[in-house]
Amino acid sequence: MPTVKSLEDLKKLREEALEKRKLKIASGNVQITVAMGTCGIAAGARETMKAILDTIETENLTGITVTQTGCMGLCEKEPIVQVMVGDQPKVTYGKVNPQAAKRIMQQHVVGGKTVEDLVIDL
Amino acid sequence: MRELALHLLDIAENRVAAGAKTIQIVAEEDLINDRLRLAVIDDGAGMDAQMVTRVTDPFVTTRTTRKVGLSIPLLKAAAEACNGFLIISSAPGKGTRIDVEFQHSHIDRSPLGDLPGTWLTLLVSYPAIHWIFQYKNSSSCFEFDDVLFKREIGDFPLAEPTILTFLRQCLQEGVSGIQSSVVIQ
């Protein structure tokens, strides 16, 4: 069975990650939640999540916590993404496909401005 | 669901909700016997015998937001449409094991899909869960047990650029490595 990576790789990884974290901080503490119930997954929530993680990786964003939840009962508005920046109120976005996810990352998470046309009320 | 990997994501999410602390996901492409096998094994709350029989009914669910629970019924129907089956082994306090099998070459079998992307999503979204991922074929096996990784990283958040790159590449290379080692008879 092939081994995953060496212990040295993992130690080096932790050091690199710590260094990068010092360099660039996103606007305050950010929490992003993607609804990943059956309805969400069927609507493409995994691709939405991948777009969010991809943006973090390529734009070198740090200080973001990404998590998922089950169905919120708003299945027709899936994929649903909730964004909470610092101690601002949580914003819920609906019909978030990968392109919309990237818009939200740029405009809200990095730029600090809610993307009004995607907001939905819970 | 367009991919079987999406069913795995769906089931895994349910296992987290069932209070599992360790979740193992296995995908096996056995081309010699023409079978595709999936398994999700966890140490969550478990189900009693009555619930095990009822859970394949789409109108049975533990959630409160809707009156349907489609995860298991959809996957069971998909497997049975491909000369396959879905079996649940569970007992209260003993965790749950879901085994799904398909005829690999069946014309109606959905593609396995993006396993690495699915696993990455679960790893990052549920850092407190001990994840074990396995992908195998008739000749080799790739396993990612997050224990070693987490011991080194500590409680460093996972949604960080360098960590994401590492995990993504590790999972992608692991899976591609197995796929390129397939021997067709």
HADDOCK unambig.tbl for C-alpha pairs under 7 A between the chains (distance, minus, plus):
assign (segid A and resid 1 and name CA) (segid B and resid 140 and name CA) 6.88 0.50 0.50
assign (segid A and resid 1 and name CA) (segid B and resid 141 and name CA) 6.01 0.50 0.50
assign (segid A and resid 1 and name CA) (segid B and resid 142 and name CA) 6.62 0.50 0.50
assign (segid A and resid 2 and name CA) (segid B and resid 142 and name CA) 6.74 0.50 0.50
assign (segid A and resid 4 and name CA) (segid B and resid 144 and name CA) 6.85 0.50 0.50
assign (segid A and resid 4 and name CA) (segid B and resid 170 and name CA) 6.90 0.50 0.50
assign (segid A and resid 10 and name CA) (segid B and resid 149 and name CA) 6.72 0.50 0.50
assign (segid A and resid 10 and name CA) (segid B and resid 152 and name CA) 6.24 0.50 0.50
assign (segid A and resid 11 and name CA) (segid B and resid 152 and name CA) 6.22 0.50 0.50
assign (segid A and resid 14 and name CA) (segid B and resid 153 and name CA) 5.70 0.50 0.50
assign (segid A and resid 17 and name CA) (segid B and resid 162 and name CA) 5.46 0.50 0.50
assign (segid A and resid 17 and name CA) (segid B and resid 163 and name CA) 6.67 0.50 0.50
assign (segid A and resid 37 and name CA) (segid B and resid 10 and name CA) 6.62 0.50 0.50
assign (segid A and resid 38 and name CA) (segid B and resid 10 and name CA) 5.81 0.50 0.50
assign (segid A and resid 38 and name CA) (segid B and resid 71 and name CA) 6.32 0.50 0.50
assign (segid A and resid 41 and name CA) (segid B and resid 6 and name CA) 6.76 0.50 0.50
assign (segid A and resid 42 and name CA) (segid B and resid 1 and name CA) 5.60 0.50 0.50
assign (segid A and resid 56 and name CA) (segid B and resid 160 and name CA) 6.91 0.50 0.50
assign (segid A and resid 56 and name CA) (segid B and resid 161 and name CA) 5.89 0.50 0.50
assign (segid A and resid 57 and name CA) (segid B and resid 161 and name CA) 4.15 0.50 0.50
assign (segid A and resid 57 and name CA) (segid B and resid 164 and name CA) 6.51 0.50 0.50
assign (segid A and resid 57 and name CA) (segid B and resid 165 and name CA) 6.75 0.50 0.50
assign (segid A and resid 60 and name CA) (segid B and resid 161 and name CA) 5.58 0.50 0.50
assign (segid A and resid 61 and name CA) (segid B and resid 161 and name CA) 6.69 0.50 0.50
assign (segid A and resid 62 and name CA) (segid B and resid 160 and name CA) 5.60 0.50 0.50
assign (segid A and resid 64 and name CA) (segid B and resid 159 and name CA) 6.44 0.50 0.50
assign (segid A and resid 65 and name CA) (segid B and resid 159 and name CA) 6.13 0.50 0.50
assign (segid A and resid 66 and name CA) (segid B and resid 124 and name CA) 6.95 0.50 0.50
assign (segid A and resid 66 and name CA) (segid B and resid 125 and name CA) 5.86 0.50 0.50
assign (segid A and resid 66 and name CA) (segid B and resid 159 and name CA) 6.35 0.50 0.50
assign (segid A and resid 67 and name CA) (segid B and resid 125 and name CA) 3.98 0.50 0.50
assign (segid A and resid 67 and name CA) (segid B and resid 126 and name CA) 6.65 0.50 0.50
assign (segid A and resid 68 and name CA) (segid B and resid 125 and name CA) 5.61 0.50 0.50
assign (segid A and resid 72 and name CA) (segid B and resid 65 and name CA) 6.54 0.50 0.50
assign (segid A and resid 73 and name CA) (segid B and resid 65 and name CA) 4.85 0.50 0.50
assign (segid A and resid 73 and name CA) (segid B and resid 66 and name CA) 6.25 0.50 0.50
